[in-house]
Amino acid sequence: MSVSRLGLSFWQMDRVANAQGWNDILIQGLRVDFASLCWFFGIAALGSVVFAGEHLIGRVWLIILRIWLTLSLWLIVFLEASTPSFIAEYGFRPNRLYVEYLIYPKEVLSMLWSGRKAELILSVLISIATVWFGWRLSGRLTTNIKYSRWYWRPALAVIVIAVTVLGARSSLGHRPLNPSLVSFSDDPLVNSLVLNSSFSLMFAISQMNNEQDASSVYGKLTTDKIIDIVRRESGRPLSAFTSNDIPSQSFNQASYSGKPKNLVIILQESLGARFVGSLGGLPLTPNIDELSQEGWFFENLYATGTRSVRGIEAITTGFTPTPARAVVKLGKSQTGFFTIADLLKQHGYETQFIYGGESHFDNMRSFFLGNGFSNIVDQGDYTNPAFVASWGVSDEDLLFKADEEFSRMHKQGKPFFSLVFSSSNHDPFEFPDERIELYEQPKYTMHNAVKYADYAVGEFFKKAKRSEYWKDTIFLVVADHDSRVGGDALVPVSRFRIPGLILGEGIDIKRDARVASQIDMPPTLLSLMGISDNYPMLGRDLTKAPDDWKGRALMQYDKNFGLLEGSQITILQPERPAQTFSYDFVSEQLTPNSLDQRQAESALGWALWGSFAYSHMAYKTAIVPGVIKTDEVGSR
């Protein structure tokens, strides 16, 4: 595995050097290899401890072990041998595409025989040679096995299990080893070189189980019908949609026509509306409440889901929610998936993600680096933080670091986009002493953590308003989701309500009572920044939506999907008829109505769109001829 990695790295030497990746590739690569060998041979080792011996069972196990070793060696060698061709075709190590093509053996073999005879013949020869060599080698390795006495075997079994589990996890953290954990570059090929092809393929296969198709949950519509619905419901004229490959792509003219602005999105962990005083919640956010009087404040903004990755999905890509996992964690979206970072990068922006914890969590690092984010700041980049909690440095460390980064980028004279993701308002709710007057005792509670997170936002904006970048920057403060969403409703609408506030020089001061969704934020921000371009997002540019528009929000609650339009919501459930309800914004209760057929069809179209766009890889950034962006387009 390491020899193959070294060869591939020398082959791609220029890209590895540009990414300054030799240390990561070689050192982290050994880590991945050790974990892979634990997966391949851990159970075999345990079987040898339990069954090996000169009795009948021992002799049978010996044959099984030799077959196991031989086939494992063949798989490892075969995958590494086929990797150069796969990289030449797709730009990274074998992934889910490798498996998907096995579904069509006739077509694939025909294709290989037509265009790659030499490689096909070579793969057969390599397979024969590997199996022959592996069988002979396994015979030598198992000839002189020493069989321990029975009373030693339990201790040996415990040791084998411990080494296997710890080695395979390769981490004592929240998540085991995964591609995101060892990602370090915005070049997907370089990141994939850290892996070996066995690990890359097996991880991709495991991720395929998470890609549930919405049509198998809610019912079916024709592709044309799905596209017609989402285009119509986007509020754009149908003539604006001109692409067949990217059905949701349209050209969007910005409302602001001056010098393009910088963009900062401060994504607040678990900050539901019930914690925000200015939204009728608990008095825990005095700073956000005060800031809400200085910008565009959304009174009825709704999250698309209940997890951080779902909020990241909506805010950075404008993608609609599905019953599958968020695209941040799915295989097909790790490269070539649309994000506003990728779009802004084409306009010459420096694109950045700033986090106080470990950016590989929830696969964020891998997703961001593969989709337009050039620079990632995480826990290892903070010097002498004021406070380090279970999830990383405190929010004030995070936001003060962000202020430093914004000042640096502003001095360089390059426009920037930065996504800043907080973590202090997360169980176990740890934060530094003597910052806030506690709302309750004991100290480390959700309510106190919310108040501290608000304190950090207030301190940041004191700095930002005195900075040189303030006048050139649009800020969005928004939550990823509410905390611990639950309830007995099919969709607990009130628990999806979150704060959203757009600030910056030139932003009109207003309180917006229209229903809005997280997916409306990125198109609105691009419009306020002065970025006119083609993109596939279907959210509304709220600078252009009429004031009397009722609004619309999409919500995914486990397997239930809700479409809220004004005060009426239709909810889709797996294998059950759609249901329509009236929603009372004061009592926060749902009252059953007769089914609204039009809204039910719209809800089904929205629900199916995400699965269709993902599975067909139809949600991506397109470079349109004739649209001049920056010289960076050519370099990409």
Buried (B, 14 or more C-beta within 10 A) or exposed (E): BEEBBBEBBEBBEEBBEEBEBEEBBBEBBBBBBBBBBBBBBBBBBBBBBBBBBEEEEBEEBBEEBBEBBBBBBBBBBBBBBBBBBBBEEBEBBBBBBBBEEEEEEEEEEEEBEEEBEEBBEBBEEBBEEBBEBBBEBBEEEBEEBEEEEEEEBEEBBEEBBEBBEEBBBBBEEEBEBBBBBBBBBBBBBBBBBBBBBBBBBBBBBEBBEEBBBBBEBBBEBEEEBBBBBBBEBBBBEEEBBEBEEBBBBBBBEBBBEEEBBBBBBBBBBBBBBBBBBBBEBBEBBBBBBBBBEBBBBBBBBBBBBBBBBBBBBBBBBBBBBBBBBBBBBBBBBBBBBBBBBBBBBBBBBBBBBBBBBBBBBBBBBBBBBBBBBBBBBBBEBBEEBEBBBEBBBBBBBBBBBBBEBBBEBBEEEEBBBBBBBBBBBBBEBBBBEEBBEEBEEEBEBBBBBBBBBBBBBBBBBEBBEEBEBBEBBBBBBBBBBBBEBEEEBBBBBBBBBBBBBBBBEEBEEEEBEBBBBBBBBBBBBBBBBBBBBBBBBBBBBBBBBEEEBEBBBBBBBEBBBBBBBBEBBBBBBBEEEBBBBEBEBEEBEBEEBEEBEEBBBBBBBBBBBBBBBBBEEBBBBBEEEEEEBBEEBEEE
